Amino acid sequence: MEKLHLLGVALGLACLAGINLYLTVFITGLAIHFHWITLAPAYQSLEALGHPVIITIAGILYFLEFFADKIPWIDSAWDAVHTVIRPIGGTLLALQVLGHPSPTFTVIVALLAGGTSLITHTAKAATRLASNTSPEPFSNIALSFGEDVAVLGGLALIHYNPALALSIFALAIAAFLYFAPKVLRVMKAKIWLALKKLNGPADLRMRVKLPLTLPTRFASVFSRQNVLGETIAWTAPCISGRGRRIPANLFGALVATNEEPRKILFVARKSGRPFAQTIELDGSMVAHEPKFLSENLIIFPAAGKGPKYLFVFPRSQAAVAEHIVDYLRERLTEPSLRSESLAAT
């Protein structure tokens, strides 16, 4: 039972360190230094956190993080720097809890603590990256305060019931691992959109000509679906948003064919496997929605019933999104379909 409690405290501190390392050390150090808590004999090794020098350094670093954590994009840059620092700090905290156990137990706990800190850090970084797509700072401020409250609550839970804390942290980590593929896709998509915006052209209205060929990794996916031998009118690389039977944040491409002008196809690879979904355009409406990081193409039913689809383009490709919207609107409203493709316009 004692080892279970030790493990609960060690991994609990590692988990909280992945969210906010400096606040975890600062509050724990203050509690020990001012005797707000009484350390049991098994936890005497934590006395080191109550040293004034450690409290001062942790407090200064938390003061910096307090402000950096509430500014859009600065918080993500701060998280990127701490991708190594937080797991190492979490591991050191966990080992400090153990004191001097057997070498085997030390290695096991170090691995568990490092992985735990990395998981909670990744969850925090992904949440912040998603919130940064909105230019307003209020969501960042709310998230930052919520994380601080979670750390304080977690420290209290660790103090009063280490075994319960360990169970709750384990459930939270298991839930994150279950959703990890989706979370990682979100992170990858947001980073890609941010880089595209930074490196994109200044003229967002420049004339575009969409390609007639797919990127190599998607060409084979389209070939598997193209049993009738249809010819490509245009293609447009993009990221999937929401849509029936289409997972969000998949890197893929939209494909229009000359033979089926009232349909488009989204092709991608999901976990390395081919993925394709046909979208019927009959009775649909299309719209272009500018966002902070992206240009969104929205396809929704005119009657308000039926599937709604969203496809995301980089902010620098505003002209591409508008071009596709104009093309689809023409195709949906013309009584007699024109034979020329969008790529030729």
C-alpha positions as CSV (number, residue, x, y, z in Angstrom):
1,M,0.0,0.0,0.0
2,E,2.9,2.4,0.8
3,K,4.4,1.8,-2.6
4,L,1.0,2.5,-4.2
5,H,0.8,5.8,-2.4
6,L,4.3,6.7,-3.4
7,L,3.5,5.8,-7.0
8,G,0.3,7.9,-6.8
9,V,2.2,11.0,-5.5
10,A,5.1,10.5,-8.0
11,L,3.0,10.0,-11.1
12,G,0.5,12.6,-9.9
13,L,3.2,15.3,-9.7
14,A,4.6,14.2,-13.0
15,C,1.1,14.5,-14.6
16,L,0.6,18.0,-13.2
17,A,4.2,19.0,-14.3
18,G,3.2,18.3,-17.9
19,I,0.5,21.0,-17.5
20,N,2.5,23.5,-15.5
21,L,5.8,22.5,-14.1
22,Y,6.7,25.7,-12.4
23,L,3.3,26.1,-10.6
24,T,3.5,22.5,-9.4
25,V,7.0,23.1,-7.9
26,F,6.2,26.5,-6.6
27,I,3.0,25.6,-4.7
28,T,4.4,22.3,-3.4
29,G,7.5,24.2,-2.2
30,L,5.5,26.9,-0.5
31,A,3.3,24.2,1.2
32,I,6.4,22.4,2.5
33,H,8.3,25.5,3.5
34,F,5.5,27.1,5.5
35,H,4.3,23.8,6.9
36,W,0.9,24.0,5.3
37,I,1.3,20.2,4.9
38,T,3.1,17.7,7.1
39,L,5.2,15.3,5.1
40,A,4.9,11.7,6.2
41,P,8.3,9.9,6.7
42,A,8.0,8.2,3.3
43,Y,8.0,11.7,1.6
44,Q,10.8,13.4,3.5
45,S,12.8,13.6,0.3
46,L,10.4,16.2,-0.9
47,E,11.8,18.6,1.8
48,A,14.2,19.8,-0.9
49,L,11.3,21.5,-2.8
50,G,10.8,23.8,0.2
51,H,14.2,25.4,-0.1
52,P,13.9,29.2,-0.6
53,V,16.1,29.1,-3.7
54,I,13.9,26.5,-5.4
55,I,10.7,28.3,-4.5
56,T,12.1,31.6,-5.8
57,I,13.3,30.2,-9.1
58,A,10.0,28.3,-9.6
59,G,8.0,31.4,-8.7
60,I,9.9,33.6,-11.2
61,L,9.5,31.1,-14.0
62,Y,5.8,30.7,-13.1
63,F,5.4,34.5,-13.2
64,L,6.8,34.5,-16.8
65,E,4.6,31.5,-17.8
66,F,1.5,33.2,-16.2
67,F,1.7,35.9,-18.9
68,A,3.1,33.9,-21.8
69,D,0.4,31.3,-21.3
70,K,-2.4,33.9,-22.0
71,I,-1.1,35.4,-25.3
72,P,-2.2,33.6,-28.5
73,W,0.7,31.9,-30.3
74,I,3.2,33.0,-27.6
75,D,1.6,30.2,-25.5
76,S,2.2,27.7,-28.3
77,A,5.8,28.9,-28.7
78,W,6.2,28.5,-24.9
79,D,4.8,25.0,-25.1
80,A,7.2,24.1,-27.9
81,V,10.2,25.1,-25.8
82,H,8.8,23.1,-22.9
83,T,8.3,19.9,-24.9
84,V,11.6,18.6,-23.4
85,I,11.6,20.6,-20.1
86,R,8.3,19.5,-18.7
87,P,8.8,15.7,-19.2
88,I,12.3,16.0,-17.7
89,G,11.0,18.1,-14.8
90,G,8.1,15.6,-14.2
91,T,10.6,12.7,-14.1
92,L,12.9,14.5,-11.6
93,L,9.9,15.3,-9.4
94,A,8.8,11.7,-9.4
95,L,12.2,10.5,-8.6
96,Q,12.5,13.0,-5.8
97,V,9.3,11.5,-4.3
98,L,10.8,8.1,-4.3
99,G,14.0,9.0,-2.5
100,H,16.4,6.1,-3.0
101,P,14.4,3.0,-3.9
102,S,15.8,0.0,-5.8
103,P,17.4,0.8,-9.2
104,T,14.8,-1.3,-11.0
105,F,11.9,0.6,-9.4
106,T,13.6,3.9,-10.2
107,V,13.9,3.1,-13.9
108,I,10.3,1.9,-14.1
109,V,9.0,5.1,-12.3
110,A,11.2,7.3,-14.4
111,L,9.8,5.9,-17.6
112,L,6.2,6.1,-16.4
113,A,6.7,9.7,-15.1
114,G,8.4,10.9,-18.3
115,G,5.7,9.4,-20.4
116,T,2.9,10.8,-18.2
117,S,4.4,14.3,-18.3
118,L,4.8,14.1,-22.1
119,I,1.2,13.0,-22.5
120,T,-0.3,15.8,-20.4
121,H,2.0,18.3,-22.1
122,T,0.9,17.1,-25.5
123,A,-2.8,17.4,-24.5
124,K,-2.2,21.0,-23.3
125,A,-0.2,22.0,-26.3
126,A,-2.8,20.5,-28.7
127,T,-5.7,22.3,-26.9
128,R,-3.8,25.6,-27.1
129,L,-3.0,25.2,-30.7
130,A,-6.6,24.6,-31.5
131,S,-7.7,27.7,-29.6
132,N,-5.2,29.9,-31.4
133,T,-7.1,29.6,-34.6
134,S,-9.4,32.3,-33.1
135,P,-7.7,35.7,-33.0
136,E,-9.4,36.7,-29.7
137,P,-7.4,36.2,-26.6
138,F,-10.2,35.3,-24.2
139,S,-10.2,31.5,-24.9
140,N,-6.5,31.4,-24.1
141,I,-7.0,33.3,-20.9
142,A,-9.8,31.0,-19.8
143,L,-7.8,27.9,-20.7
144,S,-4.8,29.2,-18.8
145,F,-6.8,29.9,-15.6
146,G,-8.5,26.5,-16.0
147,E,-5.2,24.8,-16.2
148,D,-3.9,26.6,-13.1
149,V,-7.0,25.6,-11.2
150,A,-6.6,22.0,-12.4
151,V,-3.0,21.9,-11.1
152,L,-4.1,23.3,-7.7
153,G,-6.9,20.9,-7.4
154,G,-4.7,18.0,-8.5
155,L,-2.1,18.9,-5.8
156,A,-4.8,19.0,-3.1
157,L,-6.1,15.6,-4.3
158,I,-2.6,14.1,-4.3
159,H,-2.2,15.3,-0.7
160,Y,-5.5,13.9,0.6
161,N,-5.9,10.8,-1.4
162,P,-2.9,9.7,-3.6
163,A,-4.6,6.4,-4.7
164,L,-7.7,8.2,-5.9
165,A,-5.5,10.8,-7.6
166,L,-3.6,8.0,-9.4
167,S,-6.9,6.5,-10.6
168,I,-8.2,9.8,-11.9
169,F,-5.0,10.6,-13.7
170,A,-4.8,7.1,-15.2
171,L,-8.4,7.5,-16.6
172,A,-7.6,10.9,-18.0
173,I,-4.5,9.6,-19.7
174,A,-6.3,6.6,-21.1
175,A,-9.0,8.9,-22.5
176,F,-6.3,11.0,-24.2
177,L,-4.5,8.0,-25.7
178,Y,-7.9,6.9,-27.1
179,F,-8.3,10.2,-28.8
180,A,-4.6,10.7,-29.6
181,P,-4.9,10.1,-33.3
182,K,-7.5,12.8,-33.7
183,V,-5.5,15.2,-31.4
184,L,-2.3,14.7,-33.4
185,R,-4.2,15.3,-36.6
186,V,-5.5,18.6,-35.2
187,M,-1.9,19.6,-34.2
188,K,-0.5,18.7,-37.5
189,A,-3.2,20.6,-39.4
190,K,-2.9,23.8,-37.3
191,I,0.9,23.8,-37.5
192,W,0.6,23.4,-41.3
193,L,-1.9,26.2,-41.6
194,A,0.2,28.5,-39.5
195,L,3.3,27.9,-41.5
196,K,1.4,28.4,-44.8
197,K,0.1,31.7,-43.5
198,L,3.6,32.9,-42.5
199,N,5.2,31.8,-45.8
200,G,2.2,32.6,-48.1
201,P,2.1,35.3,-50.8
202,A,1.1,38.8,-49.9
203,D,-1.5,38.9,-52.7
204,L,-4.3,36.7,-51.6
205,R,-6.3,37.6,-54.8
206,M,-3.8,36.4,-57.3
207,R,-5.1,34.5,-60.3
208,V,-5.0,30.7,-59.9
209,K,-5.1,27.7,-62.2
210,L,-6.0,24.5,-60.5
211,P,-3.9,21.4,-61.5
212,L,-5.2,18.5,-63.5
213,T,-3.2,15.9,-61.7
214,L,-3.2,14.7,-58.1
215,P,-0.2,14.5,-55.7
216,T,1.4,11.0,-56.0
217,R,0.2,9.8,-52.6
218,F,-3.5,10.5,-53.6
219,A,-3.3,9.5,-57.2
220,S,-3.5,5.8,-56.4
221,V,-6.5,6.4,-54.1
222,F,-8.4,8.1,-56.9
223,S,-7.5,5.4,-59.4
224,R,-9.1,2.8,-57.1
225,Q,-12.3,4.8,-57.1
226,N,-12.3,5.7,-60.8
227,V,-13.6,2.5,-62.2
228,L,-15.4,4.3,-65.0
229,G,-12.2,6.0,-66.2
230,E,-13.5,9.6,-65.6
231,T,-11.1,12.4,-66.5
232,I,-10.1,15.0,-63.9
233,A,-11.5,18.5,-64.3
234,W,-9.4,19.9,-61.4
235,T,-7.9,19.0,-58.1
236,A,-7.3,21.0,-55.0
237,P,-5.2,19.8,-52.0
238,C,-7.0,20.7,-48.7
239,I,-7.8,19.5,-45.2
240,S,-11.1,17.9,-44.3
241,G,-13.3,19.7,-41.7
242,R,-16.6,18.2,-40.6
243,G,-18.6,16.1,-42.8
244,R,-20.7,12.9,-42.9
245,R,-18.4,9.9,-43.0
246,I,-15.3,12.1,-43.4
247,P,-12.9,12.3,-40.4
248,A,-11.8,15.8,-39.6
249,N,-8.2,17.1,-40.2
250,L,-7.3,14.6,-42.9
251,F,-4.8,15.9,-45.4
252,G,-6.3,15.1,-48.8
253,A,-7.5,16.6,-52.0
254,L,-10.8,17.5,-53.7
255,V,-11.3,16.1,-57.2
256,A,-13.9,17.1,-59.8
257,T,-14.4,15.2,-63.0
258,N,-15.7,16.3,-66.4
259,E,-18.1,13.4,-66.6
260,E,-19.8,14.0,-63.2
261,P,-20.0,17.8,-62.7
262,R,-22.5,17.6,-59.9
263,K,-20.3,15.4,-57.8
264,I,-16.9,15.9,-56.2
265,L,-14.6,13.4,-54.5
266,F,-12.5,13.8,-51.4
267,V,-9.5,11.5,-51.4
268,A,-6.9,11.0,-48.6
269,R,-5.0,8.5,-46.6
270,K,-6.2,7.7,-43.1
271,S,-3.5,5.9,-41.0
272,G,-1.8,5.0,-44.3
273,R,-4.9,3.5,-45.8
274,P,-6.8,4.8,-48.9
275,F,-9.8,6.9,-48.0
276,A,-12.4,8.3,-50.5
277,Q,-15.8,9.9,-50.1
278,T,-18.1,11.1,-52.9
279,I,-20.1,14.3,-52.2
280,E,-23.4,14.8,-54.1
281,L,-23.9,18.4,-55.0
282,D,-27.5,18.3,-56.2
283,G,-29.7,20.5,-54.1
284,S,-26.6,21.9,-52.3
285,M,-25.3,25.4,-51.7
286,V,-21.6,26.4,-51.5
287,A,-20.0,29.2,-49.6
288,H,-16.5,30.6,-48.8
289,E,-15.7,31.5,-45.2
290,P,-12.5,33.4,-44.4
291,K,-11.0,32.5,-41.0
292,F,-7.9,33.6,-39.1
293,L,-5.7,30.8,-40.3
294,S,-7.7,29.3,-43.1
295,E,-10.1,29.7,-46.0
296,N,-13.0,27.4,-45.6
297,L,-15.1,25.9,-48.4
298,I,-18.6,25.0,-47.1
299,I,-21.1,22.7,-48.8
300,F,-24.5,22.5,-47.2
301,P,-28.0,21.5,-48.3
302,A,-30.2,24.3,-49.6
303,A,-33.3,23.1,-47.7
304,G,-31.3,22.9,-44.4
305,K,-31.6,19.1,-44.3
306,G,-28.8,16.7,-45.2
307,P,-25.1,16.5,-44.7
308,K,-22.9,19.6,-44.4
309,Y,-19.2,19.5,-45.4
310,L,-16.3,21.7,-44.6
311,F,-12.9,21.7,-46.4
312,V,-10.0,23.9,-45.2
313,F,-7.5,25.7,-47.3
314,P,-4.5,27.7,-46.1
315,R,-5.1,31.4,-45.7
316,S,-2.7,32.1,-48.5
317,Q,-5.0,30.2,-50.9
318,A,-8.1,32.5,-50.6
319,A,-8.2,32.8,-54.4
320,V,-8.3,29.0,-54.7
321,A,-11.3,28.7,-52.4
322,E,-13.1,31.5,-54.1
323,H,-12.4,29.9,-57.5
324,I,-13.8,26.6,-56.5
325,V,-16.9,28.2,-55.0
326,D,-17.5,30.1,-58.3
327,Y,-17.0,27.0,-60.3
328,L,-19.4,24.9,-58.2
329,R,-22.1,27.6,-58.2
330,E,-21.9,27.8,-62.0
331,R,-22.2,24.0,-62.3
332,L,-25.1,23.9,-59.9
333,T,-27.1,26.7,-61.6
334,E,-26.4,26.1,-65.3
335,P,-29.2,24.2,-67.1
336,S,-26.7,22.9,-69.7
337,L,-23.4,22.0,-68.3
338,R,-20.4,23.5,-70.0
339,S,-17.7,21.1,-71.2
340,E,-14.7,23.0,-70.3
341,S,-13.0,22.3,-66.9
342,L,-12.2,24.8,-64.2
343,A,-8.5,24.3,-64.8
344,A,-8.8,25.9,-68.2
345,T,-10.5,29.0,-66.9
